[in-house]
Amino acid sequence: MNAGKDKSPSLGLIDSQSVKTTRNGGICRGIDGGKKTKGRKRHIIVDTLGLLMAVVVHAANEHDSKSAPKVIALLKERFSRLIKIIADGGYRGELIENTKTTFGLVLEVILRKDDSPKFQVIPKRWVVERTFAWFESYRRLSKDFEFLTDTSETMIRLAMIRLMLNRL
């Protein structure tokens, strides 16, 4: 795919998605208290085109700021130009400084403006949300059916490969 971009991205976008699991969804499950979802979280980092750079699946009861280093660690030395990762409000706190010292990356948190009663698209943050929407096109990803988290991560990678092949 030729989108006029360098092969190595300089900007990443991080977010997580809580998904329900089936009854025999394995031992790595939890309850996301904010969304009241019993299952797992898909934690991804994408580039500005929405293409997958890293994925980690973990129990839904792990907070985004606590599990983000696992995903960011997968980027280490894979993308030479990467300097900044954009995140939502769930990644505030000491994670910003830890990301700078541990990985040498800038973690920028972009928050919603509270003064507007209407829904607003947050610049660049919509790209990672769109990637999650692409996953919904695959029945195998509509719910986490897998027993192991490694298998869930593989299914996400396979869906992304298919999406990229369709763009050729």
C-alpha positions as a Python dict, from the first residue, in 0.01 Angstrom:
ca = {
    (1, 'M'): (0, 0, 0),
    (2, 'N'): (144, 335, -101),
    (3, 'A'): (-8, 613, 107),
    (4, 'G'): (285, 853, 80),
    (5, 'K'): (407, 752, 425),
    (6, 'D'): (740, 628, 554),
    (7, 'K'): (762, 254, 629),
    (8, 'S'): (830, 322, 996),
    (9, 'P'): (563, 536, 1168),
    (10, 'S'): (656, 829, 1391),
    (11, 'L'): (322, 838, 1575),
    (12, 'G'): (122, 564, 1743),
    (13, 'L'): (-226, 561, 1896),
    (14, 'I'): (-310, 338, 2194),
    (15, 'D'): (-644, 222, 2329),
    (16, 'S'): (-820, -82, 2468),
    (17, 'Q'): (-1153, -249, 2403),
    (18, 'S'): (-1341, -465, 2651),
    (19, 'V'): (-1503, -773, 2500),
    (20, 'K'): (-1717, -1044, 2650),
    (21, 'T'): (-1592, -1400, 2660),
    (22, 'T'): (-1785, -1721, 2627),
    (23, 'R'): (-1848, -1942, 2930),
    (24, 'N'): (-1541, -2148, 2856),
    (25, 'G'): (-1335, -1842, 2769),
    (26, 'G'): (-1029, -1957, 2959),
    (27, 'I'): (-880, -1858, 3290),
    (28, 'C'): (-769, -1508, 3193),
    (29, 'R'): (-1095, -1322, 3247),
    (30, 'G'): (-1207, -1036, 3464),
    (31, 'I'): (-1475, -772, 3506),
    (32, 'D'): (-1424, -424, 3362),
    (33, 'G'): (-1591, -215, 3632),
    (34, 'G'): (-1635, 91, 3410),
    (35, 'K'): (-1816, -92, 3131),
    (36, 'K'): (-1962, -376, 3340),
    (37, 'T'): (-1818, -630, 3097),
    (38, 'K'): (-1702, -973, 3205),
    (39, 'G'): (-1425, -1086, 2978),
    (40, 'R'): (-1099, -957, 2835),
    (41, 'K'): (-946, -638, 2701),
    (42, 'R'): (-783, -601, 2362),
    (43, 'H'): (-505, -350, 2399),
    (44, 'I'): (-370, -220, 2067),
    (45, 'I'): (-134, 38, 1925),
    (46, 'V'): (-195, 149, 1566),
    (47, 'D'): (-27, 393, 1328),
    (48, 'T'): (-198, 696, 1172),
    (49, 'L'): (-350, 477, 901),
    (50, 'G'): (-508, 250, 1162),
    (51, 'L'): (-275, -41, 1089),
    (52, 'L'): (-183, -264, 1382),
    (53, 'M'): (160, -216, 1538),
    (54, 'A'): (115, -415, 1862),
    (55, 'V'): (-157, -611, 2042),
    (56, 'V'): (-192, -763, 2389),
    (57, 'V'): (-502, -938, 2522),
    (58, 'H'): (-546, -952, 2899),
    (59, 'A'): (-813, -978, 3170),
    (60, 'A'): (-1067, -696, 3162),
    (61, 'N'): (-1008, -602, 3526),
    (62, 'E'): (-657, -467, 3452),
    (63, 'H'): (-658, -88, 3425),
    (64, 'D'): (-535, 65, 3099),
    (65, 'S'): (-249, 254, 3263),
    (66, 'K'): (-122, -62, 3435),
    (67, 'S'): (-127, -285, 3127),
    (68, 'A'): (-7, -27, 2871),
    (69, 'P'): (365, -97, 2933),
    (70, 'K'): (312, -455, 2811),
    (71, 'V'): (190, -326, 2475),
    (72, 'I'): (443, -45, 2447),
    (73, 'A'): (726, -292, 2520),
    (74, 'L'): (635, -479, 2200),
    (75, 'L'): (731, -169, 2000),
    (76, 'K'): (1081, -151, 2140),
    (77, 'E'): (1336, -137, 1857),
    (78, 'R'): (1076, -235, 1594),
    (79, 'F'): (991, 115, 1474),
    (80, 'S'): (1296, 340, 1451),
    (81, 'R'): (1104, 663, 1381),
    (82, 'L'): (843, 623, 1657),
    (83, 'I'): (862, 915, 1899),
    (84, 'K'): (508, 974, 2027),
    (85, 'I'): (204, 774, 2134),
    (86, 'I'): (-135, 941, 2170),
    (87, 'A'): (-376, 811, 2434),
    (88, 'D'): (-707, 893, 2604),
    (89, 'G'): (-768, 995, 2966),
    (90, 'G'): (-734, 639, 3098),
    (91, 'Y'): (-358, 662, 3055),
    (92, 'R'): (-295, 960, 3282),
    (93, 'G'): (-68, 954, 3584),
    (94, 'E'): (279, 812, 3633),
    (95, 'L'): (257, 614, 3307),
    (96, 'I'): (347, 930, 3112),
    (97, 'E'): (680, 968, 3290),
    (98, 'N'): (747, 592, 3297),
    (99, 'T'): (698, 571, 2920),
    (100, 'K'): (950, 850, 2869),
    (101, 'T'): (1215, 701, 3097),
    (102, 'T'): (1167, 331, 3017),
    (103, 'F'): (1094, 340, 2644),
    (104, 'G'): (1212, 686, 2536),
    (105, 'L'): (868, 767, 2393),
    (106, 'V'): (640, 1064, 2455),
    (107, 'L'): (293, 962, 2576),
    (108, 'E'): (48, 1243, 2502),
    (109, 'V'): (-295, 1224, 2663),
    (110, 'I'): (-574, 1398, 2471),
    (111, 'L'): (-891, 1464, 2670),
    (112, 'R'): (-1244, 1552, 2560),
    (113, 'K'): (-1366, 1906, 2601),
    (114, 'D'): (-1632, 1911, 2872),
    (115, 'D'): (-1789, 2238, 2759),
    (116, 'S'): (-1973, 2089, 2460),
    (117, 'P'): (-2294, 1887, 2512),
    (118, 'K'): (-2258, 1723, 2169),
    (119, 'F'): (-2038, 1433, 2069),
    (120, 'Q'): (-1709, 1550, 1922),
    (121, 'V'): (-1448, 1362, 1727),
    (122, 'I'): (-1112, 1391, 1899),
    (123, 'P'): (-837, 1463, 1647),
    (124, 'K'): (-630, 1153, 1558),
    (125, 'R'): (-788, 947, 1840),
    (126, 'W'): (-1067, 836, 1608),
    (127, 'V'): (-817, 629, 1407),
    (128, 'V'): (-772, 366, 1680),
    (129, 'E'): (-1150, 357, 1735),
    (130, 'R'): (-1197, 295, 1364),
    (131, 'T'): (-958, -1, 1385),
    (132, 'F'): (-1175, -154, 1659),
    (133, 'A'): (-1476, -98, 1432),
    (134, 'W'): (-1297, -287, 1152),
    (135, 'F'): (-1258, -584, 1387),
    (136, 'E'): (-1635, -601, 1432),
    (137, 'S'): (-1662, -713, 1069),
    (138, 'Y'): (-1514, -1046, 1173),
    (139, 'R'): (-1752, -1278, 1352),
    (140, 'R'): (-1467, -1448, 1533),
    (141, 'L'): (-1381, -1113, 1697),
    (142, 'S'): (-1735, -1008, 1791),
    (143, 'K'): (-1683, -1192, 2120),
    (144, 'D'): (-1368, -1354, 2259),
    (145, 'F'): (-1424, -1724, 2189),
    (146, 'E'): (-1063, -1828, 2248),
    (147, 'F'): (-936, -2022, 2549),
    (148, 'L'): (-587, -1867, 2539),
    (149, 'T'): (-503, -1499, 2510),
    (150, 'D'): (-228, -1584, 2260),
    (151, 'T'): (-492, -1727, 2027),
    (152, 'S'): (-700, -1409, 2065),
    (153, 'E'): (-399, -1198, 1970),
    (154, 'T'): (-337, -1420, 1668),
    (155, 'M'): (-699, -1384, 1553),
    (156, 'I'): (-663, -1004, 1572),
    (157, 'R'): (-342, -1019, 1367),
    (158, 'L'): (-511, -1243, 1108),
    (159, 'A'): (-803, -1001, 1078),
    (160, 'M'): (-557, -715, 1028),
    (161, 'I'): (-367, -910, 762),
    (162, 'R'): (-692, -968, 577),
    (163, 'L'): (-782, -599, 600),
    (164, 'M'): (-442, -501, 459),
    (165, 'L'): (-464, -757, 178),
    (166, 'N'): (-804, -618, 78),
    (167, 'R'): (-643, -276, 35),
    (168, 'L'): (-389, -399, -222),
}
